[in-house]
Amino acid sequence: MAAVAGAISECLGQYLLRYSQELIIENGGDIFLRTLKERNVLLFAGNSPLSLKLAIRIPPRTTVGICTSSGTVGHSLSFGRADAVCVLSPSSALADAAATALGNLVQSPKDVPYVLKKGKNIEGIEGIVIIIGETLGVWGKYEIKKV
């Protein structure tokens, strides 16, 4: 069930690519994105001082799923305490499931290196951003920008 929103955005996106070369489908923090130009995806992390101050740069001609899980924002059940765990993958369903699983592991800032290491080992994951309070953890092929 942790991958439903990501799977829906991905299925709809793959279908709509027949009719459009560029799409942004957002479903409760889970995104299917096909862009022809550079995009910056702003990170919302609730009350964290890093919230809305960082963005993920998505290069032109990219198709990617960008999904976020939080233990402090929103109504979804989370066993973690991260303000935001954002995962990028060619599969939105995988990104959604991984964001939930990794988010559940973050109980405090000291967990960030361990969770990044776990996430790196998931086949198909291309990027991870973890925000808990003032702590930031980043891994992957995407650039993070200050805004």
C-alpha positions in Angstrom: 0.0 0.0 0.0 3.0 2.3 0.5 3.4 2.6 -3.3 -0.2 3.3 -4.4 0.1 7.0 -5.0 3.4 6.6 -6.8 2.1 3.7 -8.9 -1.0 5.7 -9.9 1.0 8.7 -10.9 3.4 6.5 -12.9 0.6 4.5 -14.7 -1.2 7.7 -15.6 2.1 9.4 -16.7 3.1 6.5 -18.9 -0.4 6.5 -20.6 -0.4 10.3 -21.1 3.1 10.2 -22.6 1.3 9.0 -25.8 -0.2 12.5 -26.0 2.4 14.8 -24.6 6.1 15.0 -24.4 6.2 16.8 -21.1 4.2 16.0 -18.0 4.1 16.7 -14.3 1.7 14.5 -12.3 1.6 15.1 -8.6 -0.3 12.8 -6.3 0.0 13.7 -2.6 3.7 14.4 -2.7 4.5 11.6 -5.2 5.4 12.9 -8.7 5.8 11.4 -12.1 7.8 13.9 -14.2 8.8 14.0 -17.8 10.5 17.3 -18.6 12.1 18.7 -21.7 13.7 21.6 -19.9 15.5 21.9 -16.5 13.2 21.9 -13.5 13.7 22.5 -9.9 11.6 20.5 -7.4 11.3 22.4 -4.1 11.5 20.3 -0.9 8.8 20.8 1.7 9.9 19.5 5.1 7.3 20.9 7.5 8.8 22.9 10.4 12.4 22.0 9.5 14.5 25.2 9.0 15.6 23.5 5.7 12.0 23.4 4.4 11.4 25.3 1.1 15.1 26.3 1.1 16.4 23.4 -1.1 15.4 22.1 -4.5 16.4 19.1 -6.6 17.6 20.0 -10.1 16.1 17.8 -12.7 18.0 18.0 -16.0 16.3 18.4 -19.4 15.0 15.2 -21.2 14.5 13.3 -17.9 11.7 11.0 -16.9 11.7 10.4 -13.1 9.6 9.5 -10.1 10.1 11.8 -7.2 8.3 10.7 -4.0 8.4 12.0 -0.5 7.5 10.5 2.9 7.3 12.3 6.2 6.8 11.4 9.8 5.9 15.0 10.8 3.9 16.3 7.8 0.5 15.1 6.6 -1.9 12.4 7.6 -0.2 9.3 6.3 1.0 6.7 8.8 4.7 6.8 9.3 6.8 5.0 11.9 9.7 7.4 11.4 10.4 11.0 12.5 11.9 12.5 9.4 10.5 15.8 8.2 11.1 14.5 4.6 12.6 11.5 2.9 12.6 12.1 -0.8 13.5 9.3 -3.2 14.1 9.6 -7.0 13.9 6.6 -9.4 12.8 6.0 -13.0 9.8 4.2 -11.3 7.5 6.3 -9.2 6.1 3.2 -7.6 9.6 2.2 -6.5 10.4 5.7 -5.3 7.2 5.8 -3.3 7.8 2.4 -1.6 11.4 3.3 -0.9 10.6 6.7 0.5 8.1 5.1 2.9 10.5 2.3 3.9 13.5 4.6 4.4 11.4 7.2 6.2 10.3 4.6 8.7 13.9 4.0 9.6 14.7 7.6 10.5 14.1 8.1 14.2 16.8 10.8 14.9 19.5 12.7 13.0 22.1 10.1 13.9 20.1 7.6 11.7 20.7 9.5 8.5 24.0 7.9 7.4 22.7 4.4 8.0 19.4 5.1 6.1 21.3 6.6 3.1 23.5 3.5 3.1 20.4 1.3 3.1 18.8 3.3 0.3 21.9 3.2 -1.9 21.6 -0.5 -2.0 18.1 -0.5 -3.4 18.4 -1.3 -7.1 16.7 1.4 -9.2 17.1 4.2 -6.8 18.9 7.2 -8.3 18.8 9.8 -5.5 17.8 10.3 -1.8 17.3 13.4 0.3 16.7 13.1 4.0 15.7 16.1 6.2 15.2 15.8 9.9 15.3 19.1 11.8 18.5 20.8 10.8 20.2 17.6 9.5 20.4 17.0 5.8 21.5 13.7 4.1 21.9 13.5 0.3 23.0 10.7 -2.0 22.7 10.2 -5.8 23.0 11.6 -9.2 20.8 14.7 -8.8 22.1 18.1 -7.7 20.6 19.9 -4.7 20.3 23.6 -4.9 19.8 26.3 -2.3 16.8 28.6 -3.2 
